[in-house]
Amino acid sequence: MSTQFYSIKLAKKKEVLEPLLYEKYFVIEPYGNAKVIFKAIDLTDEGRMERSAEANWKQLLKIIKDQLKLTDTSTFLFIKKDNPDDQIDNDGDLMDVWNELNKSRKAMYYTLKMVRIIYIFLIIK
């Protein structure tokens, strides 16, 4: 069975992220040069995420909110860096992206852009 742990790192503007040897991970880019690293847990022996997709999704959201000091009511979504029209907004989407990354022999990480959603309410009298 694979090792089970979460890892997160918030990079400063000029800090270089050290490669995580032989482990796949997500890089989340919330703003500017900041980066958050997320490694999945409870993967199958083949490195797939089927049995732990929901737990990984919940932990990813919690870590993002904690590290970026967002409120529990903050709303945001993740988009694929290479395809801004493709959103990752639930555990099934996260699992699909992770499993695609897992299939690649060369890629060690996948970058997701984080977009905050701001609601503006207008009251017209």
MODELLER restraints for C-alpha pairs under 7 A, 6 or more apart:
rsr = mdl.restraints
at = mdl.atoms
rsr.add(forms.Gaussian(group=physical.xy_distance, feature=features.Distance(at['CA:1:A'], at['CA:44:A']), mean=6.89, stdev=0.5))
rsr.add(forms.Gaussian(group=physical.xy_distance, feature=features.Distance(at['CA:1:A'], at['CA:45:A']), mean=5.60, stdev=0.5))
rsr.add(forms.Gaussian(group=physical.xy_distance, feature=features.Distance(at['CA:2:A'], at['CA:42:A']), mean=6.76, stdev=0.5))
rsr.add(forms.Gaussian(group=physical.xy_distance, feature=features.Distance(at['CA:2:A'], at['CA:43:A']), mean=6.32, stdev=0.5))
rsr.add(forms.Gaussian(group=physical.xy_distance, feature=features.Distance(at['CA:2:A'], at['CA:44:A']), mean=6.82, stdev=0.5))
rsr.add(forms.Gaussian(group=physical.xy_distance, feature=features.Distance(at['CA:2:A'], at['CA:45:A']), mean=5.93, stdev=0.5))
rsr.add(forms.Gaussian(group=physical.xy_distance, feature=features.Distance(at['CA:4:A'], at['CA:41:A']), mean=4.72, stdev=0.5))
rsr.add(forms.Gaussian(group=physical.xy_distance, feature=features.Distance(at['CA:4:A'], at['CA:42:A']), mean=5.27, stdev=0.5))
rsr.add(forms.Gaussian(group=physical.xy_distance, feature=features.Distance(at['CA:5:A'], at['CA:41:A']), mean=5.38, stdev=0.5))
rsr.add(forms.Gaussian(group=physical.xy_distance, feature=features.Distance(at['CA:6:A'], at['CA:38:A']), mean=6.75, stdev=0.5))
rsr.add(forms.Gaussian(group=physical.xy_distance, feature=features.Distance(at['CA:6:A'], at['CA:39:A']), mean=5.54, stdev=0.5))
rsr.add(forms.Gaussian(group=physical.xy_distance, feature=features.Distance(at['CA:6:A'], at['CA:40:A']), mean=6.21, stdev=0.5))
rsr.add(forms.Gaussian(group=physical.xy_distance, feature=features.Distance(at['CA:6:A'], at['CA:41:A']), mean=6.25, stdev=0.5))
rsr.add(forms.Gaussian(group=physical.xy_distance, feature=features.Distance(at['CA:7:A'], at['CA:37:A']), mean=6.77, stdev=0.5))
rsr.add(forms.Gaussian(group=physical.xy_distance, feature=features.Distance(at['CA:7:A'], at['CA:38:A']), mean=5.56, stdev=0.5))
rsr.add(forms.Gaussian(group=physical.xy_distance, feature=features.Distance(at['CA:7:A'], at['CA:39:A']), mean=5.58, stdev=0.5))
rsr.add(forms.Gaussian(group=physical.xy_distance, feature=features.Distance(at['CA:8:A'], at['CA:36:A']), mean=6.09, stdev=0.5))
rsr.add(forms.Gaussian(group=physical.xy_distance, feature=features.Distance(at['CA:8:A'], at['CA:37:A']), mean=4.84, stdev=0.5))
rsr.add(forms.Gaussian(group=physical.xy_distance, feature=features.Distance(at['CA:8:A'], at['CA:38:A']), mean=5.30, stdev=0.5))
rsr.add(forms.Gaussian(group=physical.xy_distance, feature=features.Distance(at['CA:9:A'], at['CA:36:A']), mean=5.28, stdev=0.5))
rsr.add(forms.Gaussian(group=physical.xy_distance, feature=features.Distance(at['CA:9:A'], at['CA:37:A']), mean=5.32, stdev=0.5))
rsr.add(forms.Gaussian(group=physical.xy_distance, feature=features.Distance(at['CA:10:A'], at['CA:34:A']), mean=6.53, stdev=0.5))
rsr.add(forms.Gaussian(group=physical.xy_distance, feature=features.Distance(at['CA:10:A'], at['CA:35:A']), mean=5.53, stdev=0.5))
rsr.add(forms.Gaussian(group=physical.xy_distance, feature=features.Distance(at['CA:10:A'], at['CA:36:A']), mean=4.83, stdev=0.5))
rsr.add(forms.Gaussian(group=physical.xy_distance, feature=features.Distance(at['CA:11:A'], at['CA:17:A']), mean=6.82, stdev=0.5))
rsr.add(forms.Gaussian(group=physical.xy_distance, feature=features.Distance(at['CA:11:A'], at['CA:34:A']), mean=5.32, stdev=0.5))
rsr.add(forms.Gaussian(group=physical.xy_distance, feature=features.Distance(at['CA:11:A'], at['CA:35:A']), mean=5.23, stdev=0.5))
rsr.add(forms.Gaussian(group=physical.xy_distance, feature=features.Distance(at['CA:11:A'], at['CA:36:A']), mean=6.77, stdev=0.5))
rsr.add(forms.Gaussian(group=physical.xy_distance, feature=features.Distance(at['CA:12:A'], at['CA:34:A']), mean=5.89, stdev=0.5))
rsr.add(forms.Gaussian(group=physical.xy_distance, feature=features.Distance(at['CA:13:A'], at['CA:33:A']), mean=5.13, stdev=0.5))
rsr.add(forms.Gaussian(group=physical.xy_distance, feature=features.Distance(at['CA:13:A'], at['CA:34:A']), mean=6.12, stdev=0.5))
rsr.add(forms.Gaussian(group=physical.xy_distance, feature=features.Distance(at['CA:23:A'], at['CA:108:A']), mean=6.65, stdev=0.5))
rsr.add(forms.Gaussian(group=physical.xy_distance, feature=features.Distance(at['CA:24:A'], at['CA:39:A']), mean=6.85, stdev=0.5))
rsr.add(forms.Gaussian(group=physical.xy_distance, feature=features.Distance(at['CA:24:A'], at['CA:108:A']), mean=4.71, stdev=0.5))
rsr.add(forms.Gaussian(group=physical.xy_distance, feature=features.Distance(at['CA:24:A'], at['CA:109:A']), mean=5.36, stdev=0.5))
rsr.add(forms.Gaussian(group=physical.xy_distance, feature=features.Distance(at['CA:25:A'], at['CA:37:A']), mean=6.82, stdev=0.5))
rsr.add(forms.Gaussian(group=physical.xy_distance, feature=features.Distance(at['CA:25:A'], at['CA:38:A']), mean=5.69, stdev=0.5))
rsr.add(forms.Gaussian(group=physical.xy_distance, feature=features.Distance(at['CA:25:A'], at['CA:39:A']), mean=4.58, stdev=0.5))
rsr.add(forms.Gaussian(group=physical.xy_distance, feature=features.Distance(at['CA:25:A'], at['CA:40:A']), mean=6.94, stdev=0.5))
rsr.add(forms.Gaussian(group=physical.xy_distance, feature=features.Distance(at['CA:25:A'], at['CA:108:A']), mean=6.64, stdev=0.5))
rsr.add(forms.Gaussian(group=physical.xy_distance, feature=features.Distance(at['CA:25:A'], at['CA:109:A']), mean=4.77, stdev=0.5))
rsr.add(forms.Gaussian(group=physical.xy_distance, feature=features.Distance(at['CA:25:A'], at['CA:110:A']), mean=6.74, stdev=0.5))
rsr.add(forms.Gaussian(group=physical.xy_distance, feature=features.Distance(at['CA:26:A'], at['CA:37:A']), mean=5.79, stdev=0.5))
rsr.add(forms.Gaussian(group=physical.xy_distance, feature=features.Distance(at['CA:26:A'], at['CA:38:A']), mean=5.14, stdev=0.5))
rsr.add(forms.Gaussian(group=physical.xy_distance, feature=features.Distance(at['CA:26:A'], at['CA:39:A']), mean=6.38, stdev=0.5))
rsr.add(forms.Gaussian(group=physical.xy_distance, feature=features.Distance(at['CA:26:A'], at['CA:109:A']), mean=5.31, stdev=0.5))
rsr.add(forms.Gaussian(group=physical.xy_distance, feature=features.Distance(at['CA:26:A'], at['CA:110:A']), mean=4.98, stdev=0.5))
rsr.add(forms.Gaussian(group=physical.xy_distance, feature=features.Distance(at['CA:26:A'], at['CA:111:A']), mean=5.85, stdev=0.5))
rsr.add(forms.Gaussian(group=physical.xy_distance, feature=features.Distance(at['CA:27:A'], at['CA:35:A']), mean=6.33, stdev=0.5))
rsr.add(forms.Gaussian(group=physical.xy_distance, feature=features.Distance(at['CA:27:A'], at['CA:36:A']), mean=5.72, stdev=0.5))
rsr.add(forms.Gaussian(group=physical.xy_distance, feature=features.Distance(at['CA:27:A'], at['CA:37:A']), mean=4.78, stdev=0.5))
rsr.add(forms.Gaussian(group=physical.xy_distance, feature=features.Distance(at['CA:27:A'], at['CA:38:A']), mean=6.50, stdev=0.5))
rsr.add(forms.Gaussian(group=physical.xy_distance, feature=features.Distance(at['CA:27:A'], at['CA:109:A']), mean=6.73, stdev=0.5))
rsr.add(forms.Gaussian(group=physical.xy_distance, feature=features.Distance(at['CA:27:A'], at['CA:110:A']), mean=6.06, stdev=0.5))
rsr.add(forms.Gaussian(group=physical.xy_distance, feature=features.Distance(at['CA:27:A'], at['CA:111:A']), mean=4.63, stdev=0.5))
rsr.add(forms.Gaussian(group=physical.xy_distance, feature=features.Distance(at['CA:27:A'], at['CA:112:A']), mean=6.16, stdev=0.5))
rsr.add(forms.Gaussian(group=physical.xy_distance, feature=features.Distance(at['CA:28:A'], at['CA:35:A']), mean=5.59, stdev=0.5))
rsr.add(forms.Gaussian(group=physical.xy_distance, feature=features.Distance(at['CA:28:A'], at['CA:36:A']), mean=5.02, stdev=0.5))
rsr.add(forms.Gaussian(group=physical.xy_distance, feature=features.Distance(at['CA:28:A'], at['CA:37:A']), mean=6.35, stdev=0.5))
rsr.add(forms.Gaussian(group=physical.xy_distance, feature=features.Distance(at['CA:28:A'], at['CA:111:A']), mean=5.79, stdev=0.5))
rsr.add(forms.Gaussian(group=physical.xy_distance, feature=features.Distance(at['CA:28:A'], at['CA:112:A']), mean=4.82, stdev=0.5))
rsr.add(forms.Gaussian(group=physical.xy_distance, feature=features.Distance(at['CA:28:A'], at['CA:113:A']), mean=5.75, stdev=0.5))
rsr.add(forms.Gaussian(group=physical.xy_distance, feature=features.Distance(at['CA:28:A'], at['CA:114:A']), mean=6.54, stdev=0.5))
rsr.add(forms.Gaussian(group=physical.xy_distance, feature=features.Distance(at['CA:29:A'], at['CA:35:A']), mean=4.83, stdev=0.5))
rsr.add(forms.Gaussian(group=physical.xy_distance, feature=features.Distance(at['CA:29:A'], at['CA:36:A']), mean=6.56, stdev=0.5))
rsr.add(forms.Gaussian(group=physical.xy_distance, feature=features.Distance(at['CA:29:A'], at['CA:112:A']), mean=6.23, stdev=0.5))
rsr.add(forms.Gaussian(group=physical.xy_distance, feature=features.Distance(at['CA:29:A'], at['CA:113:A']), mean=4.82, stdev=0.5))
rsr.add(forms.Gaussian(group=physical.xy_distance, feature=features.Distance(at['CA:29:A'], at['CA:114:A']), mean=5.79, stdev=0.5))
rsr.add(forms.Gaussian(group=physical.xy_distance, feature=features.Distance(at['CA:30:A'], at['CA:113:A']), mean=6.12, stdev=0.5))
rsr.add(forms.Gaussian(group=physical.xy_distance, feature=features.Distance(at['CA:30:A'], at['CA:114:A']), mean=4.58, stdev=0.5))
rsr.add(forms.Gaussian(group=physical.xy_distance, feature=features.Distance(at['CA:30:A'], at['CA:115:A']), mean=6.79, stdev=0.5))
rsr.add(forms.Gaussian(group=physical.xy_distance, feature=features.Distance(at['CA:40:A'], at['CA:56:A']), mean=6.08, stdev=0.5))
rsr.add(forms.Gaussian(group=physical.xy_distance, feature=features.Distance(at['CA:41:A'], at['CA:56:A']), mean=6.73, stdev=0.5))
rsr.add(forms.Gaussian(group=physical.xy_distance, feature=features.Distance(at['CA:42:A'], at['CA:52:A']), mean=5.92, stdev=0.5))
rsr.add(forms.Gaussian(group=physical.xy_distance, feature=features.Distance(at['CA:43:A'], at['CA:49:A']), mean=5.07, stdev=0.5))
rsr.add(forms.Gaussian(group=physical.xy_distance, feature=features.Distance(at['CA:43:A'], at['CA:52:A']), mean=6.76, stdev=0.5))
rsr.add(forms.Gaussian(group=physical.xy_distance, feature=features.Distance(at['CA:47:A'], at['CA:102:A']), mean=6.36, stdev=0.5))
rsr.add(forms.Gaussian(group=physical.xy_distance, feature=features.Distance(at['CA:48:A'], at['CA:99:A']), mean=5.55, stdev=0.5))
rsr.add(forms.Gaussian(group=physical.xy_distance, feature=features.Distance(at['CA:48:A'], at['CA:102:A']), mean=6.74, stdev=0.5))
rsr.add(forms.Gaussian(group=physical.xy_distance, feature=features.Distance(at['CA:49:A'], at['CA:95:A']), mean=5.75, stdev=0.5))
rsr.add(forms.Gaussian(group=physical.xy_distance, feature=features.Distance(at['CA:49:A'], at['CA:99:A']), mean=6.68, stdev=0.5))
rsr.add(forms.Gaussian(group=physical.xy_distance, feature=features.Distance(at['CA:50:A'], at['CA:95:A']), mean=6.70, stdev=0.5))
rsr.add(forms.Gaussian(group=physical.xy_distance, feature=features.Distance(at['CA:53:A'], at['CA:91:A']), mean=5.29, stdev=0.5))
rsr.add(forms.Gaussian(group=physical.xy_distance, feature=features.Distance(at['CA:53:A'], at['CA:92:A']), mean=6.74, stdev=0.5))
rsr.add(forms.Gaussian(group=physical.xy_distance, feature=features.Distance(at['CA:53:A'], at['CA:95:A']), mean=5.63, stdev=0.5))
rsr.add(forms.Gaussian(group=physical.xy_distance, feature=features.Distance(at['CA:54:A'], at['CA:91:A']), mean=5.20, stdev=0.5))
rsr.add(forms.Gaussian(group=physical.xy_distance, feature=features.Distance(at['CA:57:A'], at['CA:90:A']), mean=6.99, stdev=0.5))
rsr.add(forms.Gaussian(group=physical.xy_distance, feature=features.Distance(at['CA:57:A'], at['CA:91:A']), mean=5.18, stdev=0.5))
rsr.add(forms.Gaussian(group=physical.xy_distance, feature=features.Distance(at['CA:57:A'], at['CA:94:A']), mean=6.99, stdev=0.5))
rsr.add(forms.Gaussian(group=physical.xy_distance, feature=features.Distance(at['CA:65:A'], at['CA:71:A']), mean=6.64, stdev=0.5))
rsr.add(forms.Gaussian(group=physical.xy_distance, feature=features.Distance(at['CA:75:A'], at['CA:116:A']), mean=6.06, stdev=0.5))
rsr.add(forms.Gaussian(group=physical.xy_distance, feature=features.Distance(at['CA:75:A'], at['CA:117:A']), mean=5.47, stdev=0.5))
rsr.add(forms.Gaussian(group=physical.xy_distance, feature=features.Distance(at['CA:76:A'], at['CA:114:A']), mean=6.79, stdev=0.5))
rsr.add(forms.Gaussian(group=physical.xy_distance, feature=features.Distance(at['CA:76:A'], at['CA:115:A']), mean=5.44, stdev=0.5))
rsr.add(forms.Gaussian(group=physical.xy_distance, feature=features.Distance(at['CA:76:A'], at['CA:116:A']), mean=4.09, stdev=0.5))
rsr.add(forms.Gaussian(group=physical.xy_distance, feature=features.Distance(at['CA:76:A'], at['CA:117:A']), mean=5.13, stdev=0.5))
rsr.add(forms.Gaussian(group=physical.xy_distance, feature=features.Distance(at['CA:77:A'], at['CA:88:A']), mean=6.82, stdev=0.5))
rsr.add(forms.Gaussian(group=physical.xy_distance, feature=features.Distance(at['CA:77:A'], at['CA:89:A']), mean=6.07, stdev=0.5))
rsr.add(forms.Gaussian(group=physical.xy_distance, feature=features.Distance(at['CA:77:A'], at['CA:114:A']), mean=5.83, stdev=0.5))
rsr.add(forms.Gaussian(group=physical.xy_distance, feature=features.Distance(at['CA:77:A'], at['CA:115:A']), mean=5.41, stdev=0.5))
rsr.add(forms.Gaussian(group=physical.xy_distance, feature=features.Distance(at['CA:77:A'], at['CA:116:A']), mean=6.51, stdev=0.5))
rsr.add(forms.Gaussian(group=physical.xy_distance, feature=features.Distance(at['CA:78:A'], at['CA:87:A']), mean=5.79, stdev=0.5))
rsr.add(forms.Gaussian(group=physical.xy_distance, feature=features.Distance(at['CA:78:A'], at['CA:88:A']), mean=5.21, stdev=0.5))
rsr.add(forms.Gaussian(group=physical.xy_distance, feature=features.Distance(at['CA:78:A'], at['CA:89:A']), mean=6.60, stdev=0.5))
rsr.add(forms.Gaussian(group=physical.xy_distance, feature=features.Distance(at['CA:78:A'], at['CA:112:A']), mean=5.98, stdev=0.5))
rsr.add(forms.Gaussian(group=physical.xy_distance, feature=features.Distance(at['CA:78:A'], at['CA:113:A']), mean=5.57, stdev=0.5))
rsr.add(forms.Gaussian(group=physical.xy_distance, feature=features.Distance(at['CA:78:A'], at['CA:114:A']), mean=4.61, stdev=0.5))
rsr.add(forms.Gaussian(group=physical.xy_distance, feature=features.Distance(at['CA:78:A'], at['CA:115:A']), mean=6.20, stdev=0.5))
rsr.add(forms.Gaussian(group=physical.xy_distance, feature=features.Distance(at['CA:79:A'], at['CA:86:A']), mean=5.75, stdev=0.5))
rsr.add(forms.Gaussian(group=physical.xy_distance, feature=features.Distance(at['CA:79:A'], at['CA:87:A']), mean=4.43, stdev=0.5))
rsr.add(forms.Gaussian(group=physical.xy_distance, feature=features.Distance(at['CA:79:A'], at['CA:88:A']), mean=5.82, stdev=0.5))
rsr.add(forms.Gaussian(group=physical.xy_distance, feature=features.Distance(at['CA:79:A'], at['CA:112:A']), mean=5.64, stdev=0.5))
rsr.add(forms.Gaussian(group=physical.xy_distance, feature=features.Distance(at['CA:79:A'], at['CA:113:A']), mean=5.24, stdev=0.5))
rsr.add(forms.Gaussian(group=physical.xy_distance, feature=features.Distance(at['CA:79:A'], at['CA:114:A']), mean=6.44, stdev=0.5))
rsr.add(forms.Gaussian(group=physical.xy_distance, feature=features.Distance(at['CA:80:A'], at['CA:86:A']), mean=5.94, stdev=0.5))
rsr.add(forms.Gaussian(group=physical.xy_distance, feature=features.Distance(at['CA:80:A'], at['CA:87:A']), mean=6.53, stdev=0.5))
rsr.add(forms.Gaussian(group=physical.xy_distance, feature=features.Distance(at['CA:80:A'], at['CA:111:A']), mean=6.84, stdev=0.5))
rsr.add(forms.Gaussian(group=physical.xy_distance, feature=features.Distance(at['CA:80:A'], at['CA:112:A']), mean=4.94, stdev=0.5))
rsr.add(forms.Gaussian(group=physical.xy_distance, feature=features.Distance(at['CA:80:A'], at['CA:113:A']), mean=6.21, stdev=0.5))
rsr.add(forms.Gaussian(group=physical.xy_distance, feature=features.Distance(at['CA:81:A'], at['CA:111:A']), mean=5.89, stdev=0.5))
rsr.add(forms.Gaussian(group=physical.xy_distance, feature=features.Distance(at['CA:81:A'], at['CA:112:A']), mean=5.33, stdev=0.5))
rsr.add(forms.Gaussian(group=physical.xy_distance, feature=features.Distance(at['CA:81:A'], at['CA:113:A']), mean=5.57, stdev=0.5))
rsr.add(forms.Gaussian(group=physical.xy_distance, feature=features.Distance(at['CA:88:A'], at['CA:94:A']), mean=6.12, stdev=0.5))
rsr.add(forms.Gaussian(group=physical.xy_distance, feature=features.Distance(at['CA:101:A'], at['CA:107:A']), mean=6.69, stdev=0.5))
rsr.add(forms.Gaussian(group=physical.xy_distance, feature=features.Distance(at['CA:101:A'], at['CA:110:A']), mean=6.83, stdev=0.5))
